[in-house]
Amino acid sequence: MFQFGKNNKPRSKCYYTQVTGVSYVDADQPPKKKKPYSLFHNHAFSHTMDVALPEEIYTLIHHHLESLTLDYSRVFLSLSDILDPPFFNHYIKQGSIALLSEGRPQIDNLISLTAGILRLELDKPTYERAGLVGTPIPSGGRTHVKARYAIEFNLRLPCMLHGKKGFERLKYAAQNVLTQSLSFLFVDLGSSRMEVDEDPLAKHHPFKHTVAPSVLRMPDTLCPVLPGLRGLEDQGIAAEVYEWLSLVSLASPRLSASDDMDGFLSRYAVPEVDAHVPTSCNLVRLRWRGLITPQYVTKVWMAVLRESARSGNENWVALNAGCFRGGGSYQVLDFGKEGCVCWEVERSSM
């Protein structure tokens, strides 16, 4: 209304998908190409994960959910330390880890490692001095954004060995250009267990973190009558349900049945789906914060679905995750055997 200025930044996009239920999913080998599991694997690093569900479901499965702790470490490493033979052979060639460096997107040089793929995001001067082959990172045609380049190496390939030409080129860049020691978040996804004095990570003195989910009870919360999978085919209804689930994740007081906020300050109201008046119910929100990998999200999601199915109650369960470095977010709403709906938000780059 006041037109303080023009907002030329590209808008975020939200993709909505409906997925019909499947009769059986192997908990040891869940699918990676079918949503919502492909959605988990498309976002390698998340910092927050919320699970919201009715209190009657939580009461039946809370012992199992609260035991799903999140383990990760914070450690100072340089790229040369990652390529050091003991660390490289144990954690990358033989095992599987996830690494994420500190840094601001579009500004600092960033390093990440997942599924054996080493990714470097460098500014133009560093990229030119490193002597590595990469690809320009799209800037959306904005002239004020400085040029940046992405370089990827699959360190699990047979040619990625000490003494090989391509690996030695990467090693040269690590020893002469990318020499800065950075703070990394580290997760071991499946390396063989070793003694403490033999662990290649031990000499870097990692700070280990074990995070248990924080439990927030939300009594007397106004809940819309969720219409199920078919009822969410209407885009307007799906958008209203997504907004309500987002406010549940935020534990917004606007959802309380006793909320008396003046309508002049907040016009939000819980939606009436198919003319059904919202009802008061008790909800529970569980939250994990740390370096959350797709493998851990899948583990929690499978546990929630398995335990809720064993309880014999057909009800809904929602999962919401926010990603590092403006990587967007996603939300999944499951209706049991009927199926689930997925929202994926891609944030616009600065």
VEXDREN-2710 file (C-alpha; in Angstrom, 1 decimal):
% VEXDREN-2710
k/r/px/py/pz
1/MET/0.0/0.0/0.0
2/PHE/2.8/2.4/0.9
3/GLN/5.2/1.3/-1.9
4/PHE/8.4/1.7/0.2
5/GLY/10.5/0.1/-2.5
6/LYS/10.6/-2.5/-5.2
7/ASN/11.3/-6.1/-4.4
8/ASN/13.1/-7.5/-7.4
9/LYS/14.3/-10.6/-5.6
10/PRO/13.0/-13.9/-7.2
11/ARG/10.1/-15.3/-5.3
12/SER/10.3/-18.7/-3.5
13/LYS/8.5/-21.6/-5.0
14/CYS/6.4/-24.3/-3.3
15/TYR/5.9/-27.7/-5.0
16/TYR/2.9/-29.8/-3.9
17/THR/2.7/-33.5/-4.4
18/GLN/0.2/-36.2/-3.4
19/VAL/1.4/-39.8/-2.9
20/THR/-0.9/-42.8/-2.6
21/GLY/-0.2/-45.3/0.1
22/VAL/1.8/-48.4/-0.4
23/SER/1.1/-51.8/1.3
24/TYR/4.7/-52.4/2.5
25/VAL/7.9/-50.5/2.9
26/ASP/11.1/-52.3/3.9
27/ALA/12.5/-50.5/7.0
28/ASP/16.0/-51.7/6.3
29/GLN/16.0/-50.5/2.6
30/PRO/13.4/-47.8/2.2
31/PRO/12.9/-46.5/-1.4
32/LYS/14.9/-43.5/-2.5
33/LYS/13.1/-42.6/-5.7
34/LYS/9.5/-42.4/-4.3
35/LYS/8.3/-39.5/-2.2
36/PRO/8.5/-38.7/0.6
37/TYR/11.8/-40.6/0.8
38/SER/13.2/-38.9/-2.3
39/LEU/12.3/-35.6/-0.8
40/PHE/14.5/-36.5/2.3
41/HIS/17.5/-37.4/0.1
42/ASN/17.2/-34.3/-2.0
43/HIS/18.1/-32.2/1.0
44/ALA/21.5/-33.4/2.3
45/PHE/21.8/-31.2/5.4
46/SER/19.0/-30.0/7.7
47/HIS/19.3/-28.1/10.9
48/THR/15.8/-28.6/12.4
49/MET/13.2/-31.3/12.2
50/ASP/9.8/-31.3/13.8
51/VAL/7.3/-34.1/14.2
52/ALA/3.7/-33.1/15.1
53/LEU/1.0/-35.6/16.0
54/PRO/-2.1/-35.9/18.2
55/GLU/-1.4/-36.6/21.8
56/GLU/-3.3/-39.9/21.9
57/ILE/-0.8/-41.2/19.3
58/TYR/2.2/-39.8/21.1
59/THR/1.1/-41.4/24.3
60/LEU/1.3/-44.8/22.7
61/ILE/4.7/-44.4/21.0
62/HIS/6.5/-41.8/23.1
63/HIS/9.0/-44.3/24.6
64/HIS/10.3/-45.2/21.2
65/LEU/10.4/-41.6/19.8
66/GLU/12.2/-40.1/22.8
67/SER/15.0/-42.8/22.4
68/LEU/15.8/-41.5/18.8
69/THR/18.7/-39.3/19.8
70/LEU/20.8/-37.4/17.3
71/ASP/24.6/-37.8/17.4
72/TYR/27.0/-35.4/15.6
73/SER/30.3/-33.6/16.3
74/ARG/31.9/-30.2/15.7
75/VAL/35.5/-30.4/14.7
76/PHE/38.1/-28.1/13.1
77/LEU/39.6/-29.4/9.9
78/SER/41.3/-28.2/6.7
79/LEU/40.8/-29.8/3.3
80/SER/44.3/-31.4/3.7
81/ASP/43.1/-33.1/6.9
82/ILE/40.1/-34.6/5.0
83/LEU/42.5/-35.9/2.3
84/ASP/45.0/-37.2/4.9
85/PRO/45.4/-41.0/4.2
86/PRO/44.1/-42.3/7.6
87/PHE/41.1/-40.1/7.6
88/PHE/40.4/-40.5/3.9
89/ASN/40.7/-44.3/3.8
90/HIS/38.7/-44.9/7.0
91/TYR/35.9/-42.4/6.7
92/ILE/35.5/-41.9/2.9
93/LYS/36.8/-45.0/1.1
94/GLN/35.6/-47.6/3.7
95/GLY/33.0/-45.8/5.6
96/SER/30.4/-43.1/5.0
97/ILE/30.3/-39.7/6.6
98/ALA/28.7/-36.3/6.2
99/LEU/30.6/-33.0/6.6
100/LEU/29.4/-29.4/6.4
101/SER/31.7/-26.4/6.8
102/GLU/31.0/-23.1/8.4
103/GLY/30.4/-20.1/6.1
104/ARG/27.8/-17.8/4.5
105/PRO/26.2/-18.8/1.2
106/GLN/27.1/-16.5/-1.7
107/ILE/29.9/-15.0/0.3
108/ASP/32.4/-17.5/1.9
109/ASN/34.2/-20.5/0.5
110/LEU/32.2/-23.6/1.5
111/ILE/33.0/-27.3/1.7
112/SER/30.6/-30.2/2.1
113/LEU/30.9/-33.9/1.8
114/THR/28.1/-36.5/1.5
115/ALA/27.8/-39.9/0.0
116/GLY/31.5/-39.6/-1.1
117/ILE/30.8/-36.4/-3.1
118/LEU/33.1/-33.6/-2.1
119/ARG/31.6/-30.2/-3.1
120/LEU/33.6/-26.9/-3.1
121/GLU/31.9/-23.6/-3.6
122/LEU/34.5/-20.9/-4.3
123/ASP/34.6/-17.3/-5.2
124/LYS/36.3/-16.4/-8.5
125/PRO/39.8/-15.4/-7.2
126/THR/40.1/-18.6/-5.1
127/TYR/38.8/-20.7/-8.0
128/GLU/41.4/-19.3/-10.4
129/ARG/44.2/-19.9/-8.0
130/ALA/43.0/-23.4/-7.1
131/GLY/43.4/-24.7/-10.7
132/LEU/40.4/-27.0/-10.5
133/VAL/37.7/-27.5/-13.1
134/GLY/34.3/-26.5/-12.0
135/THR/31.0/-24.9/-13.2
136/PRO/29.6/-21.4/-12.6
137/ILE/26.9/-21.2/-10.0
138/PRO/23.8/-19.5/-11.6
139/SER/23.2/-16.0/-10.3
140/GLY/19.8/-15.5/-11.8
141/GLY/21.0/-12.8/-14.1
142/ARG/21.6/-10.3/-11.2
143/THR/24.6/-8.1/-11.9
144/HIS/25.4/-7.3/-8.3
145/VAL/26.1/-11.0/-7.4
146/LYS/29.8/-11.9/-7.6
147/ALA/30.7/-14.9/-9.7
148/ARG/31.1/-18.2/-7.8
149/TYR/32.0/-21.7/-9.0
150/ALA/31.1/-25.2/-7.8
151/ILE/33.6/-28.0/-8.0
152/GLU/32.6/-31.7/-7.3
153/PHE/34.7/-34.8/-6.8
154/ASN/33.5/-38.3/-6.3
155/LEU/36.1/-39.5/-3.8
156/ARG/34.9/-43.1/-4.0
157/LEU/35.9/-43.6/-7.6
158/PRO/38.8/-45.9/-8.2
159/CYS/40.8/-43.1/-9.8
160/MET/40.6/-41.0/-6.5
161/LEU/43.8/-42.4/-4.9
162/HIS/47.0/-40.8/-3.7
163/GLY/49.4/-40.7/-6.7
164/LYS/46.7/-40.4/-9.3
165/LYS/46.7/-37.3/-11.5
166/GLY/43.2/-36.0/-10.6
167/PHE/43.6/-36.6/-6.9
168/GLU/47.1/-35.0/-6.8
169/ARG/45.6/-31.9/-8.4
170/LEU/43.0/-31.7/-5.6
171/LYS/45.7/-32.3/-3.0
172/TYR/47.8/-29.5/-4.5
173/ALA/44.9/-27.1/-4.2
174/ALA/44.4/-28.2/-0.6
175/GLN/48.0/-27.7/0.4
176/ASN/48.6/-24.4/-1.4
177/VAL/45.3/-22.6/-1.8
178/LEU/42.5/-24.0/0.4
179/THR/44.7/-24.1/3.5
180/GLN/42.3/-22.5/6.0
181/SER/41.1/-24.6/8.9
182/LEU/37.3/-24.4/9.2
183/SER/34.7/-25.5/11.7
184/PHE/32.8/-28.6/10.4
185/LEU/29.8/-30.4/11.5
186/PHE/30.5/-34.2/11.3
187/VAL/28.3/-37.2/11.3
188/ASP/29.5/-40.8/11.0
189/LEU/26.9/-42.7/8.9
190/GLY/28.5/-46.2/9.0
191/SER/32.2/-46.4/9.5
192/SER/33.6/-49.5/11.2
193/ARG/34.1/-48.9/14.9
194/MET/37.7/-48.4/16.0
195/GLU/39.5/-47.9/19.3
196/VAL/39.6/-44.3/20.5
197/ASP/43.4/-44.0/20.1
198/GLU/43.1/-45.3/16.5
199/ASP/40.3/-43.1/15.4
200/PRO/41.5/-40.7/12.8
201/LEU/39.1/-38.0/14.0
202/ALA/40.3/-38.2/17.6
203/LYS/43.5/-36.2/17.0
204/HIS/41.4/-33.2/15.9
205/HIS/39.6/-33.1/19.3
206/PRO/36.0/-33.2/18.2
207/PHE/33.2/-31.7/20.3
208/LYS/30.6/-34.5/20.4
209/HIS/26.9/-33.7/20.8
210/THR/24.0/-36.0/21.6
211/VAL/20.6/-34.4/21.2
212/ALA/17.4/-35.8/22.5
213/PRO/14.1/-34.5/21.0
214/SER/12.5/-31.7/22.9
215/VAL/8.8/-32.4/23.6
216/LEU/6.3/-29.5/23.5
217/ARG/2.7/-30.2/24.5
218/MET/0.1/-28.0/22.9
219/PRO/-3.2/-28.5/24.7
220/ASP/-6.5/-27.1/23.5
221/THR/-5.2/-26.4/20.0
222/LEU/-7.7/-25.6/17.3
223/CYS/-7.4/-28.2/14.5
224/PRO/-9.2/-28.2/11.2
225/VAL/-11.0/-31.3/10.2
226/LEU/-8.4/-32.8/7.8
227/PRO/-10.2/-34.0/4.7
228/GLY/-7.8/-36.8/3.9
229/LEU/-5.8/-37.3/0.7
230/ARG/-8.6/-36.7/-1.8
231/GLY/-9.9/-33.7/0.1
232/LEU/-6.5/-32.0/-0.4
233/GLU/-6.7/-32.0/-4.2
234/ASP/-8.0/-28.5/-4.0
235/GLN/-5.0/-26.1/-4.0
236/GLY/-6.8/-23.6/-1.8
237/ILE/-7.5/-26.1/0.9
238/ALA/-4.0/-27.6/0.6
239/ALA/-2.4/-24.1/1.1
240/GLU/-4.5/-23.5/4.2
241/VAL/-3.6/-26.8/5.7
242/TYR/0.1/-26.1/4.9
243/GLU/-0.1/-22.8/6.7
244/TRP/-1.8/-24.4/9.7
245/LEU/0.9/-27.1/9.9
246/SER/3.6/-24.4/9.7
247/LEU/2.0/-22.5/12.7
248/VAL/1.9/-25.8/14.6
249/SER/5.7/-26.2/14.0
250/LEU/6.1/-22.6/15.4
251/ALA/3.8/-23.4/18.3
252/SER/2.0/-20.2/17.5
253/PRO/-0.4/-18.9/20.2
254/ARG/-2.9/-18.0/17.4
255/LEU/-3.9/-21.7/17.3
256/SER/-4.9/-21.8/20.9
257/ALA/-8.7/-22.3/21.5
258/SER/-8.4/-19.6/24.2
259/ASP/-6.6/-17.0/22.1
260/ASP/-8.1/-13.6/22.4
261/MET/-5.8/-11.6/20.0
262/ASP/-7.4/-8.5/18.6
263/GLY/-8.5/-9.1/15.0
264/PHE/-6.9/-5.7/14.1
265/LEU/-3.4/-7.1/15.0
266/SER/-3.9/-10.6/13.6
267/ARG/-6.5/-11.7/11.1
268/TYR/-5.5/-15.4/11.0
269/ALA/-8.1/-17.9/11.7
270/VAL/-7.9/-21.7/11.6
271/PRO/-9.5/-22.7/8.3
272/GLU/-12.9/-24.3/8.0
273/VAL/-12.4/-27.2/5.6
274/ASP/-15.6/-28.3/3.8
275/ALA/-17.7/-26.1/6.2
276/HIS/-16.5/-28.2/9.2
277/VAL/-15.8/-26.0/12.2
278/PRO/-12.3/-26.5/13.7
279/THR/-12.3/-28.6/16.9
280/SER/-10.1/-28.3/20.0
281/CYS/-7.6/-31.1/20.4
282/ASN/-4.3/-31.8/22.1
283/LEU/-1.1/-31.9/20.0
284/VAL/2.5/-32.8/20.7
285/ARG/5.5/-31.4/18.8
286/LEU/8.9/-33.1/18.9
287/ARG/11.9/-31.1/17.7
288/TRP/15.5/-32.2/16.9
289/ARG/18.2/-29.5/16.2
290/GLY/21.7/-30.3/14.8
291/LEU/23.2/-31.7/11.7
292/ILE/20.4/-33.9/10.4
293/THR/21.1/-36.1/7.5
294/PRO/18.5/-37.8/5.1
295/GLN/19.3/-41.1/6.7
296/TYR/18.3/-39.9/10.1
297/VAL/15.1/-38.2/8.8
298/THR/14.2/-41.5/7.1
299/LYS/14.9/-43.4/10.4
300/VAL/12.6/-41.1/12.4
301/TRP/9.9/-41.2/9.8
302/MET/9.9/-45.0/9.5
303/ALA/9.8/-45.3/13.3
304/VAL/6.8/-42.9/13.6
305/LEU/4.8/-44.7/10.9
306/ARG/5.7/-48.2/12.2
307/GLU/4.8/-47.4/15.8
308/SER/1.6/-45.5/14.9
309/ALA/0.5/-48.4/12.7
310/ARG/1.1/-50.8/15.6
311/SER/-1.1/-48.7/17.9
312/GLY/-4.1/-49.4/15.6
313/ASN/-5.1/-45.8/15.3
314/GLU/-5.6/-44.3/11.8
315/ASN/-4.6/-40.7/12.3
316/TRP/-2.3/-38.1/10.8
317/VAL/1.4/-37.4/11.4
318/ALA/3.3/-34.4/10.1
319/LEU/7.1/-33.8/9.6
320/ASN/8.7/-30.5/8.9
321/ALA/12.4/-29.9/8.2
322/GLY/14.4/-26.7/7.6
323/CYS/17.7/-26.9/5.6
324/PHE/21.0/-25.2/6.0
325/ARG/22.2/-22.2/3.9
326/GLY/18.8/-21.1/2.7
327/GLY/18.2/-24.5/1.1
328/GLY/14.5/-24.3/1.6
329/SER/12.3/-26.6/3.7
330/TYR/9.8/-29.4/3.2
331/GLN/6.8/-30.7/5.0
332/VAL/5.0/-34.1/4.9
333/LEU/1.5/-34.9/6.1
334/ASP/0.8/-38.6/6.3
335/PHE/-2.7/-40.2/6.5
336/GLY/-1.6/-43.8/7.1
337/LYS/-2.6/-46.4/4.5
338/GLU/-4.4/-43.7/2.5
339/GLY/-1.1/-41.9/1.6
340/CYS/0.6/-38.6/2.2
341/VAL/1.0/-35.1/0.8
342/CYS/4.4/-33.3/0.4
343/TRP/5.2/-29.6/0.2
344/GLU/8.7/-28.6/-0.9
345/VAL/9.8/-24.9/-0.7
346/GLU/12.7/-23.6/-2.7
347/ARG/14.0/-20.4/-1.2
348/SER/15.1/-17.7/-3.6
349/SER/18.8/-16.9/-3.6
350/MET/20.0/-13.5/-2.3
END
